[in-house]
Amino acid sequence: MALSSMSSVAEVGCASPIIVSCLVDSLETGCRLDSTAFLVQRFARLHVSLIEISAFPSRTKKKCYGQYVVLFFYPLDFTFVCPTEIIAFSDRFHEFKEIGCQVIAASTDSHFSHLAWVNTPRKQGGLGEMNIPLLADKSCKIARDYSVLDEETGIPFRGLFIIDDKQNLRQITVNDLPVGRSVDETLRLVQAFQYTDKHGEVCPAGWKPGKKTMKPDVVASKEYFKDS
């Protein structure tokens, strides 16, 4: 599965109960590989129109520019692993908000399916009250642009993308369908990327806020290693 063609959500709005339905207007791609074959990709702009449904009271629309975004795809509404992931991210939404990061969940279901799922109690496999938007990619366009769509089934793999406040794609993970993702690890990665953005130092394996970092220099990095 190729991961070389990605796109961004330029604008995302929330409708109570946190349902977002989108039409893709245009796509401008822009990605490159540097000399070390590490993906350094300018987040391509995907212009999105939000559909206002009168049955869903609207909330203030929020743009993703100027803040970090965690965008994660899940296979289907009314399934098994999916609600555990979405609820886990929703319940910890404020931890992401405190560090200037928006979290968005996306599937190829319709916004009506999202609404029905949100209105289903959690004890019956539903989502209940949500703090994060659910993006309805009914055309499969966005999932396909992110290279996470299973073309045979029309459902996305569990792709998760971290985009920084300058719309640079910083991290990609794609799980096969049976295994869910970790909110703890996603939050840690956002914090680590934000730290490197601000301080210019790099974060070793398993780094968490408050732990030692290192200078990206052959000589200066020895200061970290001598104490490890």
C-alpha positions as CSV (number, residue, x, y, z in Angstrom):
1,M,0.0,0.0,0.0
2,A,1.6,3.3,-1.1
3,L,1.9,6.1,1.4
4,S,3.4,8.7,-1.0
5,S,0.2,10.6,-1.9
6,M,-1.4,12.5,1.0
7,S,-3.8,15.4,1.4
8,S,-5.0,17.7,4.1
9,V,-8.3,18.8,5.5
10,A,-8.2,22.6,5.0
11,E,-11.3,23.3,7.1
12,V,-13.2,21.3,9.5
13,G,-16.5,22.2,11.2
14,C,-18.4,20.6,14.0
15,A,-22.1,20.0,14.0
16,S,-24.0,18.7,17.1
17,P,-23.6,15.9,17.8
18,I,-20.2,16.4,16.2
19,I,-21.0,15.3,12.6
20,V,-19.0,16.6,9.6
21,S,-20.0,15.8,6.0
22,C,-17.6,16.8,3.3
23,L,-17.4,17.3,-0.5
24,V,-14.0,17.5,-2.0
25,D,-13.6,20.6,-4.3
26,S,-10.0,20.3,-5.4
27,L,-6.7,18.7,-4.5
28,E,-3.2,20.2,-4.8
29,T,-0.6,17.6,-4.0
30,G,2.9,18.3,-2.9
31,C,5.3,15.7,-1.5
32,R,8.9,14.9,-1.7
33,L,11.5,12.6,-0.4
34,D,14.8,14.0,0.9
35,S,18.2,12.5,0.3
36,T,17.9,10.2,3.3
37,A,14.6,8.8,2.0
38,F,12.7,10.1,5.0
39,L,9.3,11.4,4.1
40,V,9.3,15.2,4.4
41,Q,6.0,16.1,3.0
42,R,4.3,19.4,2.7
43,F,0.7,18.7,3.7
44,A,-1.3,19.0,0.4
45,R,-4.3,21.2,0.5
46,L,-7.6,19.5,0.2
47,H,-10.4,22.1,0.0
48,V,-13.4,20.9,1.8
49,S,-17.0,22.1,1.7
50,L,-19.1,21.5,4.8
51,I,-22.7,20.5,4.3
52,E,-25.0,22.1,6.7
53,I,-27.9,19.8,7.6
54,S,-30.8,21.6,9.2
55,A,-31.6,18.7,11.4
56,F,-28.2,19.0,13.0
57,P,-27.8,22.2,15.1
58,S,-24.5,23.8,14.0
59,R,-21.6,24.8,16.1
60,T,-18.9,27.3,15.4
61,K,-16.7,26.1,12.6
62,K,-13.0,25.8,13.4
63,K,-10.1,25.9,10.9
64,C,-7.2,23.6,11.3
65,Y,-4.6,26.1,10.2
66,G,-2.2,27.2,12.9
67,Q,-2.6,24.1,15.1
68,Y,-1.6,20.5,15.2
69,V,-4.1,18.0,13.8
70,V,-4.5,14.2,14.5
71,L,-6.6,12.7,11.7
72,F,-7.4,9.1,12.1
73,F,-9.4,6.8,9.8
74,Y,-11.5,3.9,11.1
75,P,-13.2,1.1,9.1
76,L,-16.9,1.4,9.9
77,D,-19.6,2.7,12.2
78,F,-21.3,0.1,14.5
79,T,-18.4,-2.2,14.6
80,F,-16.1,-3.5,17.4
81,V,-12.6,-2.0,17.8
82,C,-13.7,1.3,16.2
83,P,-15.8,2.6,19.1
84,T,-13.1,1.8,21.6
85,E,-10.7,4.0,19.6
86,I,-13.1,6.9,19.0
87,I,-14.3,7.0,22.6
88,A,-10.7,6.8,23.9
89,F,-9.7,9.8,21.8
90,S,-12.9,11.7,22.6
91,D,-12.6,11.2,26.3
92,R,-9.1,12.6,26.3
93,F,-9.9,15.4,23.8
94,H,-9.0,18.1,26.4
95,E,-5.4,16.8,26.7
96,F,-5.0,17.4,23.0
97,K,-6.8,20.8,23.2
98,E,-4.5,22.0,25.9
99,I,-1.5,21.6,23.6
100,G,-3.1,23.1,20.6
101,C,-4.1,20.0,18.8
102,Q,-7.4,19.1,17.1
103,V,-8.4,15.4,16.8
104,I,-10.6,14.3,13.9
105,A,-12.0,10.8,13.2
106,A,-13.0,9.8,9.7
107,S,-14.7,6.9,7.9
108,T,-16.5,6.3,4.6
109,D,-19.9,6.1,6.4
110,S,-22.6,8.8,5.8
111,H,-23.2,11.5,8.3
112,F,-26.6,9.9,9.0
113,S,-24.9,6.7,10.0
114,H,-22.6,8.8,12.3
115,L,-25.6,10.5,13.8
116,A,-27.3,7.2,14.5
117,W,-24.1,5.8,16.1
118,V,-23.6,8.9,18.3
119,N,-27.2,8.5,19.5
120,T,-26.7,4.9,20.4
121,P,-25.7,4.4,24.1
122,R,-22.2,3.2,24.8
123,K,-23.4,0.1,26.6
124,Q,-25.1,-0.9,23.3
125,G,-22.0,-0.4,21.2
126,G,-22.7,3.3,20.4
127,L,-20.5,6.3,20.9
128,G,-22.7,8.5,23.0
129,E,-21.7,12.1,23.6
130,M,-18.6,13.1,21.5
131,N,-16.0,15.7,21.9
132,I,-14.3,15.2,18.5
133,P,-15.7,15.5,15.0
134,L,-16.6,12.5,12.8
135,L,-15.8,13.2,9.2
136,A,-18.2,11.5,6.7
137,D,-16.1,10.6,3.6
138,K,-18.9,8.9,1.7
139,S,-17.3,9.3,-1.7
140,C,-14.1,7.6,-0.3
141,K,-12.1,10.5,-1.9
142,I,-10.3,11.5,1.3
143,A,-9.4,8.0,2.3
144,R,-8.2,7.3,-1.2
145,D,-6.1,10.5,-1.2
146,Y,-4.5,9.4,2.1
147,S,-3.8,5.9,0.6
148,V,-5.6,4.1,3.3
149,L,-8.7,2.9,1.3
150,D,-9.2,-0.8,0.7
151,E,-10.6,-0.6,-2.8
152,E,-12.2,-4.0,-2.6
153,T,-14.3,-3.3,0.4
154,G,-14.6,0.5,0.2
155,I,-13.5,0.9,3.9
156,P,-10.3,2.5,5.2
157,F,-7.5,0.9,7.1
158,R,-6.7,2.3,10.5
159,G,-4.5,5.1,9.3
160,L,-3.4,7.9,11.7
161,F,-1.7,11.1,10.6
162,I,-0.1,13.8,12.7
163,I,0.0,17.2,10.9
164,D,1.8,20.2,12.4
165,D,0.7,23.8,12.7
166,K,2.4,24.6,9.3
167,Q,0.6,21.7,7.6
168,N,3.6,19.5,7.4
169,L,2.9,15.8,7.7
170,R,5.0,14.6,10.6
171,Q,3.9,11.0,11.3
172,I,2.1,8.2,9.6
173,T,0.9,4.8,11.0
174,V,-1.4,2.4,9.3
175,N,-2.8,-0.6,11.2
176,D,-4.5,-3.6,9.7
177,L,-8.2,-3.8,10.7
178,P,-8.0,-6.1,13.8
179,V,-5.8,-3.9,16.0
180,G,-6.7,-0.5,17.6
181,R,-4.4,2.4,18.3
182,S,-2.9,4.0,21.4
183,V,-4.1,7.5,22.6
184,D,-1.1,7.6,24.9
185,E,1.4,7.1,22.1
186,T,-0.4,9.6,19.8
187,L,-0.3,12.2,22.5
188,R,3.3,11.5,23.2
189,L,4.3,11.9,19.6
190,V,2.4,15.3,19.3
191,Q,4.2,16.5,22.4
192,A,7.6,15.3,21.1
193,F,7.2,17.0,17.7
194,Q,6.0,20.2,19.4
195,Y,9.1,20.1,21.6
196,T,11.4,19.7,18.7
197,D,9.6,22.6,16.8
198,K,10.2,24.9,19.8
199,H,13.6,23.9,21.0
200,G,15.4,22.5,18.0
201,E,16.6,19.4,20.0
202,V,15.7,15.9,19.2
203,C,13.8,13.3,21.3
204,P,15.2,9.9,22.0
205,A,13.1,6.7,22.1
206,G,10.2,6.8,24.5
207,W,10.7,10.5,25.3
208,K,8.0,12.2,27.4
209,P,7.8,15.8,28.5
210,G,10.3,16.5,31.3
211,K,12.7,13.8,30.1
212,K,16.2,14.6,28.6
213,T,16.5,15.5,24.9
214,M,19.7,15.7,22.8
215,K,21.3,18.2,20.5
216,P,21.4,16.9,16.8
217,D,25.1,17.2,16.6
218,V,27.9,14.6,16.6
219,V,29.8,16.2,19.4
220,A,27.0,17.8,21.4
221,S,24.9,14.7,21.5
222,K,27.6,13.0,23.6
223,E,26.4,15.0,26.6
224,Y,23.2,13.0,26.4
225,F,24.9,9.6,25.9
226,K,27.4,10.0,28.8
227,D,24.5,10.2,31.3
228,S,22.4,7.4,29.7
